[in-house]
Amino acid sequence: MSDALDLHLGPEQRDLYARTRTLAAETLAPIAAAGTPGRVNRALVRGLAKGGLLDRLFSGDEVSAMGLCLIREALARDCTEAETAFALQGLGAYPILQAGPPALRDEWIGPVAAGTAVAAFALTEPEAGSDPAALSLSARPDGAGGYRLTGEKLWISNAPDADVYTVFARTATGDGARGARGLTAFAVPGDAPGLSGAPRDMLAPHAIGSLTFDGVWASDAQVLGQPGEGFRVAMHTLDLFRPSVGAFAIGMARTALDLATGYALERHTFGRPLAQHQAVGHRLADLRAQTEAARLLVHQAARAHDAGMPDPGLAAMAKLLATEVAQAAVDAAVQFHGAVALEHGHPLEHLYRDVRAPRIYEGASEIQREIIARAMFRAAAPAPA
Ligand SMILES: Cc1cc2nc3c(=O)[nH]c(=O)nc-3n(C[C@H](O)[C@H](O)[C@H](O)COP(=O)(O)OP(=O)(O)OC[C@H]3O[C@@H](n4cnc5c(N)ncnc54)[C@H](O)[C@@H]3O)c2cc1C
């Protein structure tokens, strides 16, 4: 597409995007192809580190949401496995970077940035998905300078292979035993005694599994932020990452539309290229316009975050629109290829699988609509007299 679409980006940002695309296509995609489906591909994580991308996440105290978006979109264009491996290192370790005591940061941030340790973010439970404030994994003070963690986590990306999990648990009892208050975040090593897990076979470009905590001990020094601040730590992390889920989706949408456009010029039906059937061209035109509009919204949400004005309603709009349009774009690209796109190993068959989950995780589309609607009503409500 025209360079005008990137007029709002500086030369360094354009260069980052171009270099990341080259790294993904030439170096990371072959490493991803050699991985074992459903298990963490450690060579891929090291490849992200060697390419300098993980350093970008962890070199300062704050992470640039815009940098995150550009890298995630660029990786998604050519290698969704590299994209998710990158994002999960960030999601899993950002709470440690942002809220961990110095010793914990020293222990984990270096190895995660070097790609020698794999991180994961463990919030969801069997009975707490869209409503994480309902989580029940308990952390009870054990009187010996720590806590005992007992319960289950489910649908955790990188489980059960991760080296460190950011775990959200309920430390409060009594009135605090329900709701967002009384949650605490911990960094728990993957080899902690009492922690076990199992992989799940999922429609996703990365490993995912369940975790069982059977009296896992975590010391006070493994607490991220203050006890009782776990919900804030989780939401602060998701606020940063939400626009970038949209960027992941946009990367997939752009690749799908490029594939569809190329194929429509080549493939003939009824004596002419598909591109000359107006129904095809107009559908692709609508999707291109919607994709680029959603991309600008993603970038606006990221820029607001980086300017110190994070806007949950804007971030929700960006994730909602980008993930929904990406699903439509990939579906149309499959449709205009016909049967060939559904053959195992076709790039669109790959994208068709990978584009689905982002409409569910980090807040399903319906939850994003809730956030947007609440922000609208709050803004429109009369000020108290
Ligand atoms: C590929 C993948 C990777 C994941 N990785 C992680 C991870 O690394 N860490 C982690 O903690 N979790 C992870 N998850 C879990 C994810 O965050 C949850 O699946 C998500 O929050 C939805 O929870 P649920 O699946 O329990 O659905 P539920 O909460 O049971 O909701 C089911 C559906 O009901 C609808 N719904 C729910 N509430 C409302 C409402 N208020 N209004 C209208 N509709 C509503 C939505 O359509 C929703 O999809 C992952 C999930 C997937 C699919």
The ligand as an ORCA input file, in Angstrom:
! r2SCAN-3c Opt
* xyz 0 1
  C      -5.710    -19.091     22.273
  C      -5.988    -18.603     23.642
  C      -4.941    -18.186     24.457
  C      -5.174    -17.764     25.761
  N      -4.119    -17.407     26.552
  C      -4.333    -17.018     27.838
  C      -3.239    -16.682     28.691
  O      -2.066    -16.715     28.276
  N      -3.505    -16.340     29.982
  C      -4.770    -16.278     30.485
  O      -4.917    -15.967     31.650
  N      -5.837    -16.601     29.698
  C      -5.648    -16.965     28.395
  N      -6.704    -17.303     27.571
  C      -8.050    -17.311     28.146
  C      -8.890    -16.142     27.685
  O      -8.455    -14.954     28.287
  C     -10.351    -16.481     28.003
  O     -10.728    -17.521     27.122
  C     -11.275    -15.287     27.816
  O     -11.071    -14.334     28.834
  C     -12.744    -15.703     27.802
  O     -13.024    -16.511     28.907
  P     -13.792    -17.907     28.700
  O     -13.146    -18.635     27.576
  O     -13.878    -18.553     30.013
  O     -15.231    -17.488     28.202
  P     -16.467    -17.045     29.134
  O     -16.046    -16.025     30.120
  O     -17.148    -18.269     29.614
  O     -17.367    -16.332     28.059
  C     -17.881    -17.067     26.928
  C     -18.406    -16.062     25.928
  O     -19.559    -15.429     26.479
  C     -19.640    -14.097     26.003
  N     -19.709    -13.209     27.179
  C     -19.075    -13.356     28.376
  N     -19.378    -12.342     29.190
  C     -20.218    -11.528     28.506
  C     -20.897    -10.287     28.808
  N     -20.727     -9.643     29.967
  N     -21.706     -9.761     27.849
  C     -21.871    -10.359     26.658
  N     -21.250    -11.514     26.317
  C     -20.436    -12.088     27.225
  C     -18.401    -13.857     25.111
  O     -18.754    -14.096     23.768
  C     -17.442    -14.938     25.565
  O     -16.538    -15.329     24.548
  C      -6.504    -17.722     26.263
  C      -7.572    -18.108     25.438
  C      -7.332    -18.550     24.149
  C      -8.480    -18.968     23.280
*
